[in-house]
């Protein structure tokens, strides 16, 4: 690999390390909120979970959905708890108690050190509810909804700055699914009035639910035709699995993620050219992760219960490798991907797991996300990589080395993130540190395990965890390291004083 200081991709927006909490399964009830738990604070929030969330240093959390939001009346979750209705959530066939709503979640996010990325319902609702929720959350006072918020004990506005205009509105599974024209119109009109209420907010239009949707591409072009001048981002969602237990193919799936990102950028730029616009639209990859382990178990869950265990994937070592590569893909297009949310945060396809009344622990995927969030702040550098490659049933020319570098100029630190996709053997890694000859290795963190199916559980929470002492060395502008087989590596360098 060759690294050069002037080969810059872009400044990394910290919000690329965002996450997601939906009213789904045990994400909120049993995850965020469990009043009877030994660690619960005065509001019923689990302190043990909060501590783990803080370790991830995630600056923004999307809420309250997800599929859930397309049938959600936000007014159900405000005011005295004893007056809040219990509702059937048709998205996940559960009962929503509404004990946690927008105000409680704002409090929790503040304790977690995060901002809220709020989603509005464009499934069963529209323009009127859109303007009202912005007024309730962001207007200082002197109007019906802002004064209603004050009467609920929140004198100061929440000031949410980033809003999603619905969720996956192209999906037939979505409550109130729409054609591209229908969604484009309601999204444009909602965006207009939301920004009239608070001109400082930024908005995310719903892109395709995934690249495999039959309307992918045409959907983006149509909805952006209506919304381009009103919105700031378009969303992308993707999940990967390894149902056929083909690890080399599974670890190559980020080549598809790169293609997805580049395709959406091309469509955005087509609409920019078509409209002769001076504005460049950015991307919000606000759902991404591995998701497949829990699919069969979810079919057996009793419907219409409160907070059942849904989407509780138990992640393996190989899942952590793919998550590491997905983070690298996001950073590779830091010039256009400005927001991203690992989906989700707690219990539901999540880096953090809990037992009701019991412990909380870190899943395998916790570690690459934490490392990227902590050390991937600054400028993404464009590496020149030469690597041996392999072919799979779905992909050709898959490089064994997947890598990106981040320069933190403020701290005079350089961090290299590297995945060795080779499951058979280690990689001799050499990096030409052009312009970084006065940098030395501070730390080489390695996440690896002999068993690629190894997991962390409540009984064995540290089965898969990173170790220091990977052995990387830098001398006279040349970095050398052995990257163990099937490993995630974080090589941190700092300028010599």
C-alpha positions as CSV (number, residue, x, y, z in Angstrom):
1,X,0.0,0.0,0.0
2,X,1.1,3.5,-0.8
3,X,-0.1,6.5,1.4
4,X,0.5,10.1,0.4
5,X,-0.6,13.1,2.5
6,X,-2.1,14.9,-0.5
7,X,-4.1,12.0,-1.8
8,X,-7.2,13.1,0.1
9,X,-10.7,11.7,-0.3
10,X,-12.5,14.1,2.1
11,X,-12.9,15.2,5.7
12,X,-14.9,12.5,7.4
13,X,-18.2,13.6,8.8
14,X,-18.4,12.2,12.4
15,X,-22.1,11.3,11.7
16,X,-20.9,8.4,9.5
17,X,-20.5,6.6,12.9
18,X,-24.2,6.9,13.7
19,X,-26.5,4.1,14.9
20,X,-30.2,3.3,15.1
21,X,-32.8,2.5,17.7
22,X,-36.2,1.5,16.5
23,X,-39.3,0.5,18.6
24,X,-38.7,-3.1,17.6
25,X,-38.1,-6.2,19.7
26,X,-36.0,-5.4,22.8
27,X,-34.2,-2.4,21.4
28,X,-36.1,0.1,23.6
29,X,-37.8,-2.0,26.2
30,X,-35.2,-4.2,27.8
31,X,-32.4,-2.4,25.9
32,X,-32.5,1.4,26.4
33,X,-35.2,1.3,29.1
34,X,-35.8,-1.2,31.9
35,X,-37.0,0.4,35.1
36,X,-36.7,-2.7,37.3
37,X,-33.1,-3.4,36.3
38,X,-30.4,-3.2,39.0
39,X,-28.6,-0.5,37.0
40,X,-31.7,1.6,36.1
41,X,-31.4,5.3,36.7
42,X,-34.2,7.6,37.9
43,X,-35.8,7.6,34.4
44,X,-35.6,3.8,34.0
45,X,-32.7,3.8,31.6
46,X,-30.1,1.0,32.0
47,X,-26.8,2.6,33.1
48,X,-24.8,-0.5,32.0
49,X,-26.1,-0.1,28.5
50,X,-25.4,3.6,28.5
51,X,-21.8,2.9,29.4
52,X,-21.4,0.6,26.5
53,X,-23.1,3.0,24.1
54,X,-20.6,5.7,25.3
55,X,-17.7,3.4,24.4
56,X,-18.9,3.4,20.8
57,X,-18.8,7.3,20.7
58,X,-21.6,7.4,18.3
59,X,-22.6,11.0,17.5
60,X,-26.1,10.5,16.1
61,X,-28.9,7.9,16.6
62,X,-31.8,7.4,14.2
63,X,-35.2,7.1,15.9
64,X,-38.0,5.7,16.2
65,X,-37.8,3.7,13.0
66,X,-37.6,1.9,10.7
67,X,-40.7,0.2,9.5
68,X,-42.3,1.1,12.9
69,X,-42.4,4.8,12.1
70,X,-44.7,4.3,9.1
71,X,-47.6,3.5,11.4
72,X,-46.5,5.7,14.4
73,X,-48.5,8.6,15.9
74,X,-45.8,10.6,17.6
75,X,-48.4,12.2,19.9
76,X,-48.9,8.8,21.6
77,X,-45.5,9.0,23.2
78,X,-45.8,12.4,24.9
79,X,-47.5,13.7,28.1
80,X,-48.3,11.7,31.3
81,X,-47.4,8.0,30.8
82,X,-50.6,6.9,32.4
83,X,-52.6,8.5,29.6
84,X,-50.6,7.0,26.8
85,X,-52.4,4.5,24.6
86,X,-51.2,0.9,23.9
87,X,-51.2,0.4,20.1
88,X,-50.9,-2.5,17.8
89,X,-47.6,-2.1,15.8
90,X,-48.5,-3.7,12.4
91,X,-44.8,-3.5,11.2
92,X,-43.6,-6.1,13.7
93,X,-46.9,-7.5,15.0
94,X,-46.2,-6.4,18.6
95,X,-47.9,-4.2,21.2
96,X,-46.4,-0.8,21.7
97,X,-46.9,0.6,25.2
98,X,-45.5,4.1,24.4
99,X,-43.8,4.4,27.7
100,X,-40.8,5.8,25.8
101,X,-41.5,8.6,23.4
102,X,-39.7,11.5,21.8
103,X,-39.0,13.4,25.1
104,X,-37.6,10.3,26.9
105,X,-35.5,9.4,24.0
106,X,-34.1,12.9,23.7
107,X,-33.1,12.6,27.4
108,X,-31.5,9.2,26.8
109,X,-29.6,10.4,23.8
110,X,-28.2,13.3,25.8
111,X,-27.0,10.9,28.5
112,X,-25.4,8.8,25.7
113,X,-23.6,11.8,24.3
114,X,-25.5,11.6,21.0
115,X,-27.8,13.7,18.9
116,X,-31.1,12.4,17.6
117,X,-31.8,11.8,13.9
118,X,-35.6,11.9,14.0
119,X,-37.8,10.1,11.5
120,X,-41.3,11.2,10.5
121,X,-44.3,9.0,9.5
122,X,-45.0,9.3,5.7
123,X,-46.9,6.0,5.6
124,X,-50.2,6.7,7.4
125,X,-49.6,10.4,7.8
126,X,-48.2,13.3,5.9
127,X,-47.6,17.1,5.7
128,X,-49.7,18.1,8.7
129,X,-48.1,15.7,11.2
130,X,-44.7,16.6,9.7
131,X,-44.9,20.3,10.5
132,X,-46.4,19.6,13.9
133,X,-43.7,17.4,15.2
134,X,-41.0,19.8,14.1
135,X,-42.8,22.6,15.9
136,X,-43.1,20.4,19.1
137,X,-39.5,19.4,19.0
138,X,-37.7,22.5,17.8
139,X,-39.8,25.7,18.1
140,X,-38.8,27.8,21.2
141,X,-42.3,28.7,22.4
142,X,-45.4,30.8,21.9
143,X,-47.2,28.3,19.7
144,X,-49.6,25.4,20.3
145,X,-47.1,22.5,19.9
146,X,-44.1,24.3,21.4
147,X,-46.1,25.3,24.5
148,X,-47.5,21.7,24.7
149,X,-43.9,20.5,24.9
150,X,-43.2,23.1,27.7
151,X,-46.3,21.8,29.6
152,X,-44.7,18.3,29.4
153,X,-41.6,19.6,31.3
154,X,-39.3,20.5,28.4
155,X,-38.9,24.3,28.5
156,X,-36.1,24.3,26.0
157,X,-36.6,22.9,22.4
158,X,-34.8,19.6,21.6
159,X,-33.3,21.2,18.5
160,X,-33.1,18.0,16.4
161,X,-31.2,19.0,13.2
162,X,-31.4,15.8,11.0
163,X,-34.8,14.3,9.9
164,X,-35.7,11.3,7.8
165,X,-38.7,11.8,5.5
166,X,-40.2,8.4,6.2
167,X,-38.7,4.9,5.8
168,X,-38.3,2.5,2.9
169,X,-41.4,3.8,1.2
170,X,-40.8,1.7,-1.9
171,X,-41.2,-1.6,0.1
172,X,-44.5,-3.5,-0.2
173,X,-43.9,-4.5,3.4
174,X,-44.1,-0.9,4.5
175,X,-47.3,0.5,6.1
176,X,-48.6,3.0,3.5
177,X,-46.1,2.1,0.8
178,X,-46.0,4.5,-2.2
179,X,-45.1,4.7,-5.8
180,X,-42.1,6.9,-6.5
181,X,-44.4,9.7,-7.7
182,X,-46.6,9.5,-4.6
183,X,-43.7,9.5,-2.3
184,X,-41.8,12.2,-4.2
185,X,-44.8,14.6,-3.9
186,X,-45.5,14.0,-0.2
187,X,-41.8,14.1,0.7
188,X,-41.3,17.4,-1.2
189,X,-44.4,19.1,0.5
190,X,-43.4,17.8,3.9
191,X,-39.8,18.9,3.5
192,X,-41.1,22.4,2.5
193,X,-43.2,23.0,5.6
194,X,-40.7,21.4,8.0
195,X,-38.0,23.8,6.8
196,X,-40.5,26.7,7.1
197,X,-41.0,25.8,10.7
198,X,-37.2,25.4,11.3
199,X,-34.9,26.5,8.4
200,X,-31.9,25.1,10.2
201,X,-32.8,21.4,9.8
202,X,-31.4,18.9,7.3
203,X,-33.6,16.3,5.6
204,X,-33.1,12.8,4.2
205,X,-35.2,11.5,1.4
206,X,-35.9,7.7,1.2
207,X,-33.9,6.0,-1.5
208,X,-34.5,2.4,-2.5
209,X,-34.8,-0.1,0.4
210,X,-31.9,-2.0,-1.3
211,X,-30.2,-2.3,-4.6
212,X,-32.1,-5.5,-5.4
213,X,-35.5,-3.7,-5.5
214,X,-36.9,-3.9,-9.1
215,X,-37.4,-0.1,-9.1
216,X,-33.9,0.7,-7.9
217,X,-32.4,3.6,-9.9
218,X,-35.7,4.7,-11.4
219,X,-37.0,5.2,-7.8
220,X,-34.1,7.5,-6.9
221,X,-34.4,9.5,-10.1
222,X,-38.1,10.0,-9.8
223,X,-38.2,11.0,-6.1
224,X,-35.2,13.3,-6.5
225,X,-36.9,15.0,-9.4
226,X,-39.5,16.2,-6.8
227,X,-37.3,16.7,-3.8
228,X,-33.8,17.6,-5.0
229,X,-33.9,21.3,-4.0
230,X,-35.7,20.5,-0.7
231,X,-33.5,17.7,0.8
232,X,-29.9,17.3,1.7
233,X,-29.4,13.6,1.6
234,X,-30.8,10.4,0.0
235,X,-30.8,7.2,2.0
236,X,-29.3,3.8,1.3
237,X,-30.0,0.5,3.2
238,X,-28.3,-2.8,2.9
239,X,-27.8,-6.0,4.9
240,X,-25.7,-9.0,4.2
241,X,-25.8,-12.6,5.3
242,X,-24.0,-15.9,4.9
243,X,-26.9,-18.3,4.6
244,X,-24.9,-20.7,2.4
245,X,-21.9,-20.7,4.7
246,X,-19.5,-19.5,2.0
247,X,-17.1,-17.3,3.9
248,X,-14.9,-16.1,1.1
249,X,-18.0,-15.0,-0.9
250,X,-19.5,-13.5,2.3
251,X,-16.4,-11.4,2.9
252,X,-16.5,-10.1,-0.7
253,X,-20.0,-8.6,-0.3
254,X,-18.6,-5.1,0.2
255,X,-17.7,-5.0,-3.4
256,X,-21.5,-4.9,-3.9
257,X,-21.7,-2.2,-1.3
258,X,-19.1,-0.1,-3.2
259,X,-21.2,-0.5,-6.4
260,X,-24.4,0.5,-4.6
261,X,-22.8,3.7,-3.3
262,X,-21.3,4.6,-6.6
263,X,-24.6,4.0,-8.5
264,X,-26.6,6.2,-6.1
265,X,-24.0,9.0,-6.5
266,X,-24.3,8.7,-10.3
267,X,-28.1,9.1,-10.1
268,X,-27.8,12.1,-7.7
269,X,-25.4,13.8,-10.1
270,X,-27.7,13.0,-13.1
271,X,-30.5,14.9,-11.4
272,X,-28.1,17.7,-10.5
273,X,-27.2,18.0,-14.2
274,X,-30.8,17.7,-15.3
275,X,-31.9,20.5,-13.0
276,X,-28.8,22.6,-13.7
277,X,-28.4,22.8,-9.9
278,X,-25.4,24.1,-8.1
279,X,-26.2,21.8,-5.1
280,X,-24.4,18.5,-4.6
281,X,-26.6,15.9,-2.9
282,X,-24.9,13.7,-0.3
283,X,-25.7,10.2,1.0
284,X,-27.1,8.9,4.2
285,X,-26.4,5.1,4.5
286,X,-28.7,5.0,7.5
287,X,-29.2,1.2,7.7
288,X,-26.3,-1.2,7.3
289,X,-25.2,-4.4,9.0
290,X,-25.1,-8.2,8.9
291,X,-28.6,-9.7,9.3
292,X,-29.6,-13.3,8.8
293,X,-29.0,-15.4,11.9
294,X,-32.3,-14.7,13.6
295,X,-34.6,-15.0,10.5
296,X,-35.9,-18.5,11.4
297,X,-36.3,-17.8,15.1
298,X,-38.4,-14.7,14.4
299,X,-41.0,-16.8,12.6
300,X,-41.7,-18.6,15.9
301,X,-42.3,-15.5,18.1
302,X,-45.8,-15.1,19.5
303,X,-47.5,-12.1,17.9
304,X,-49.0,-9.1,19.8
305,X,-46.8,-9.3,22.8
306,X,-44.7,-6.4,24.3
307,X,-41.0,-6.3,23.4
308,X,-40.5,-9.9,22.3
309,X,-37.0,-11.1,21.3
310,X,-36.9,-10.2,17.6
311,X,-34.0,-9.9,15.2
312,X,-31.5,-11.0,17.9
313,X,-28.6,-12.0,15.7
314,X,-25.7,-13.5,17.7
315,X,-22.7,-12.3,15.7
316,X,-19.6,-14.4,14.8
317,X,-16.0,-13.5,14.2
318,X,-16.6,-13.5,10.4
319,X,-19.4,-11.1,10.8
320,X,-17.0,-8.7,12.6
321,X,-14.7,-8.9,9.5
322,X,-17.5,-8.0,7.2
323,X,-18.6,-5.1,9.4
324,X,-15.0,-3.9,9.3
325,X,-15.0,-4.0,5.5
326,X,-18.4,-2.2,5.4
327,X,-16.9,0.6,7.5
328,X,-14.0,0.8,5.1
329,X,-16.4,1.1,2.2
330,X,-18.2,4.0,3.9
331,X,-14.9,5.8,4.5
332,X,-13.8,5.2,0.9
333,X,-16.6,7.5,-0.2
334,X,-16.3,10.0,2.6
335,X,-16.6,12.7,0.0
336,X,-20.3,11.8,-0.5
337,X,-21.4,9.5,2.4
338,X,-21.8,12.0,5.2
339,X,-24.2,10.1,7.5
340,X,-24.4,6.4,8.2
341,X,-26.2,4.3,10.9
342,X,-25.3,0.8,11.9
343,X,-28.6,-0.9,12.4
344,X,-29.2,-1.3,15.1
345,X,-27.7,-0.4,18.5
346,X,-29.0,-2.7,21.3
347,X,-30.4,-6.3,21.1
348,X,-31.9,-5.9,17.6
349,X,-29.1,-6.8,15.0
350,X,-26.9,-4.9,17.4
351,X,-23.3,-4.6,18.7
352,X,-24.7,-4.5,22.3
353,X,-26.8,-7.3,23.8
354,X,-28.6,-7.5,27.1
355,X,-30.5,-10.0,29.3
356,X,-33.7,-8.7,30.9
357,X,-32.7,-8.1,34.5
358,X,-29.2,-9.4,33.7
359,X,-25.9,-8.3,32.1
360,X,-25.1,-6.3,29.0
361,X,-22.2,-7.4,26.8
362,X,-20.3,-6.5,23.6
363,X,-20.9,-8.6,20.4
364,X,-18.1,-9.3,18.0
365,X,-19.1,-6.5,15.7
366,X,-18.8,-4.0,18.6
367,X,-15.1,-3.8,18.2
368,X,-14.5,-2.8,14.5
369,X,-17.3,-0.2,14.9
370,X,-15.8,1.2,18.1
371,X,-12.3,1.3,16.6
372,X,-13.5,3.2,13.5
373,X,-15.5,5.6,15.6
374,X,-12.6,6.3,18.0
375,X,-9.7,6.5,15.5
376,X,-11.4,7.2,12.2
377,X,-11.8,10.9,12.7
378,X,-10.1,13.4,10.4
379,X,-9.4,13.1,6.6
380,X,-9.8,9.9,4.7
381,X,-6.8,9.2,2.5
382,X,-6.9,7.4,-0.8
383,X,-4.5,4.4,-0.6
384,X,-2.9,2.8,-3.7
385,X,-3.2,-0.9,-3.0
386,X,-1.7,-3.8,-4.8
387,X,-3.0,-7.2,-3.5
388,X,-3.4,-10.8,-4.5
389,X,-7.0,-11.5,-5.4
390,X,-9.5,-14.3,-5.4
391,X,-12.8,-15.2,-7.2
392,X,-16.0,-16.4,-5.7
393,X,-19.4,-17.6,-7.1
394,X,-20.6,-14.0,-7.1
395,X,-17.5,-11.8,-7.3
396,X,-14.3,-11.7,-9.3
397,X,-11.0,-10.1,-8.4
398,X,-11.6,-9.7,-4.7
399,X,-8.5,-8.3,-3.1
400,X,-7.4,-10.1,0.0
401,X,-6.4,-6.8,1.5
402,X,-9.2,-4.3,2.2
403,X,-7.9,-1.1,3.7
404,X,-8.3,2.7,4.2
405,X,-6.2,5.3,6.2
406,X,-7.4,8.3,8.2
407,X,-5.2,11.3,9.0
408,X,-6.1,13.3,12.1
409,X,-4.1,16.5,11.5
410,X,-5.1,18.0,14.8
411,X,-3.5,15.2,16.8
412,X,-0.8,14.3,14.2
413,X,-2.1,10.8,14.1
414,X,-2.4,8.4,11.2
415,X,-4.6,5.3,11.5
416,X,-4.7,2.4,9.0
417,X,-7.8,0.1,9.1
418,X,-7.1,-3.2,7.3
419,X,-9.1,-6.5,6.8
420,X,-7.3,-9.6,5.7
421,X,-10.0,-11.5,3.8
422,X,-7.7,-14.6,3.4
423,X,-9.1,-17.3,5.7
424,X,-6.1,-19.6,5.0
425,X,-3.1,-17.5,5.9
426,X,-1.6,-14.2,7.0
427,X,-0.7,-11.3,4.7
428,X,2.7,-9.7,4.6
429,X,1.6,-6.1,4.7
430,X,4.0,-3.3,3.5
431,X,3.0,0.4,3.4
432,X,5.0,3.1,1.8
433,X,4.4,6.1,4.2
434,X,5.2,8.9,1.8
435,X,5.1,12.2,3.7
436,X,4.9,10.3,7.0
437,X,8.5,9.3,7.5
438,X,8.5,11.0,10.9
439,X,5.6,8.8,12.2
440,X,6.1,5.8,14.4
441,X,3.7,3.0,15.4
442,X,1.8,3.6,18.6
443,X,-0.4,0.5,18.6
444,X,-1.3,-2.4,16.4
445,X,-4.7,-3.8,17.4
446,X,-5.8,-7.2,16.0
447,X,-9.3,-8.8,16.2
448,X,-9.0,-12.5,15.2
449,X,-10.1,-15.9,16.4
450,X,-9.2,-19.4,15.3
451,X,-12.9,-20.2,14.9
452,X,-14.6,-17.9,12.4
453,X,-18.0,-19.0,14.0
454,X,-16.9,-17.9,17.5
455,X,-19.4,-15.6,19.3
456,X,-19.7,-13.7,22.5
457,X,-22.5,-14.6,25.0
458,X,-23.7,-13.6,28.4
459,X,-21.8,-16.6,29.8
460,X,-18.7,-15.9,27.7
461,X,-18.7,-12.2,26.9
462,X,-14.9,-12.0,26.1
463,X,-14.6,-15.0,23.8
464,X,-13.8,-12.7,20.8
465,X,-12.0,-9.5,21.7
466,X,-9.2,-7.5,20.3
467,X,-5.6,-7.7,21.4
468,X,-2.7,-5.2,21.3
469,X,0.8,-6.1,20.2
470,X,0.1,-7.0,16.5
471,X,3.8,-6.2,15.8
472,X,3.6,-3.5,13.1
473,X,6.8,-1.5,12.7
474,X,7.6,1.7,10.9
475,X,11.2,2.7,9.9
476,X,12.3,5.4,7.5
477,X,8.9,5.8,6.0
478,X,8.2,2.1,5.5
479,X,5.6,0.2,7.6
480,X,5.6,-3.5,7.8
481,X,3.2,-5.9,9.5
482,X,1.9,-9.4,9.4
483,X,-1.9,-9.3,9.2
484,X,-3.1,-12.7,10.7
485,X,-5.5,-14.8,8.6
486,X,-9.1,-13.5,8.7
487,X,-8.4,-10.5,10.8
488,X,-9.4,-6.9,11.5
489,X,-6.4,-4.7,12.1
490,X,-6.0,-1.1,13.5
491,X,-2.5,0.3,13.0
492,X,-2.1,3.6,14.8
493,X,0.8,5.9,14.1
494,X,1.8,9.2,15.6
495,X,4.3,11.9,14.7
496,X,7.5,11.7,16.7
497,X,7.8,14.7,19.0
